[in-house]
Amino acid sequence: MSHVHRSLSIPAEMDARINQIALEAGTTPSVIVGKALSLYLVATEKKRLGLKLGFAKESEQFETEFVGL
């Protein structure tokens, strides 16, 4: 997969949270932002199909499950 460098402006608090999540996950802020954008893209695609994004307890059935987040 090819990569594109993109610059964006985010609040300092969000940047700090992204950095903290990356540190806890043992990865980079770029990976975290990439995963967040992937989730957003799937959510908007599913919304066009009349589906909603939500959260459920482990015992509940999913239409789609996100793996690797």
Backbone hydrogen bonds in HBPLUS format (Angstrom, degrees):
<---DONOR---> <-ACCEPTOR-->    atom                        ^
c    i                          cat <-CA-CA->   ^        H-A-AA   ^      H-
h    n   atom  resd res      DA  || num        DHA   H-A  angle D-A-AA Bond
n    s   type  num  typ     dist DA aas  dist angle  dist       angle   num
A0014-MET N   A0011-PRO O   3.06 MM   3  5.34 122.0  2.41 103.6 117.4     1
A0015-ASP N   A0011-PRO O   3.08 MM   4  6.43 158.3  2.12 153.5 160.1     2
A0016-ALA N   A0012-ALA O   2.93 MM   4  6.18 157.0  1.99 148.8 154.8     3
A0017-ARG N   A0013-GLU O   3.04 MM   4  6.27 152.3  2.12 141.1 148.4     4
A0018-ILE N   A0014-MET O   2.88 MM   4  6.14 160.1  1.92 152.7 158.1     5
A0019-ASN N   A0015-ASP O   2.95 MM   4  6.16 162.9  1.98 150.8 155.4     6
A0020-GLN N   A0016-ALA O   2.97 MM   4  6.16 152.4  2.04 143.3 150.9     7
A0021-ILE N   A0017-ARG O   2.90 MM   4  6.13 164.4  1.93 153.9 157.6     8
A0022-ALA N   A0018-ILE O   2.94 MM   4  6.12 161.6  1.97 150.6 155.9     9
A0023-LEU N   A0019-ASN O   2.96 MM   4  6.13 157.4  2.01 145.2 151.3    10
A0024-GLU N   A0020-GLN O   2.94 MM   4  6.19 164.0  1.97 152.8 156.7    11
A0025-ALA N   A0021-ILE O   2.90 MM   4  6.05 146.3  2.01 146.0 155.7    12
A0026-GLY N   A0022-ALA O   2.89 MM   4  5.90 113.3  2.35 138.8 154.7    13
A0027-THR N   A0022-ALA O   2.94 MM   5  5.00 170.2  1.95 145.4 147.3    14
A0026-GLY N   A0023-LEU O   3.22 MM   3  5.11 150.0  2.31  96.4 105.3    15
A0031-VAL N   A0028-THR O   3.11 MM   3  5.33 122.6  2.45 102.2 115.4    16
A0032-ILE N   A0028-THR O   3.21 MM   4  6.60 159.9  2.25 151.9 157.1    17
A0033-VAL N   A0029-PRO O   2.92 MM   4  6.15 166.7  1.94 156.4 159.2    18
A0034-GLY N   A0030-SER O   2.90 MM   4  6.01 155.0  1.97 143.6 151.2    19
A0035-LYS N   A0031-VAL O   2.91 MM   4  6.16 155.8  1.97 150.2 155.9    20
A0036-ALA N   A0032-ILE O   2.96 MM   4  6.20 157.3  2.01 148.9 155.5    21
A0037-LEU N   A0033-VAL O   2.92 MM   4  6.14 158.7  1.96 150.7 156.0    22
A0038-SER N   A0034-GLY O   2.94 MM   4  6.14 151.2  2.02 143.0 151.4    23
A0039-LEU N   A0035-LYS O   2.98 MM   4  6.23 157.5  2.04 148.6 153.8    24
A0040-TYR N   A0036-ALA O   3.01 MM   4  6.28 156.2  2.06 145.5 152.1    25
A0041-LEU N   A0037-LEU O   2.87 MM   4  6.10 158.9  1.92 151.0 156.2    26
A0042-VAL N   A0038-SER O   3.04 MM   4  6.27 160.0  2.08 150.2 154.9    27
A0043-ALA N   A0039-LEU O   2.93 MM   4  6.10 160.6  1.96 148.7 154.7    28
A0044-THR N   A0040-TYR O   2.93 MM   4  6.18 159.1  1.98 152.8 157.5    29
A0045-GLU N   A0041-LEU O   3.05 MM   4  6.19 152.1  2.13 141.9 149.8    30
A0046-LYS N   A0042-VAL O   2.88 MM   4  6.09 165.0  1.90 157.0 160.5    31
A0047-LYS N   A0043-ALA O   2.93 MM   4  6.06 147.1  2.04 141.9 151.3    32
A0048-ARG N   A0044-THR O   3.24 MM   4  6.44 150.6  2.33 139.6 145.3    33
A0049-LEU N   A0046-LYS O   2.95 MM   3  4.97 134.5  2.16  96.1 109.7    34
A0051-LEU N   A0046-LYS O   2.93 MM   5  5.22 161.7  1.97 148.1 142.4    35
A0050-GLY N   A0047-LYS O   2.95 MM   3  5.02 160.8  1.99 108.2 112.5    36
A0060-GLU N   A0057-LYS O   2.97 MM   3  5.59 165.0  1.99 124.1 129.0    37
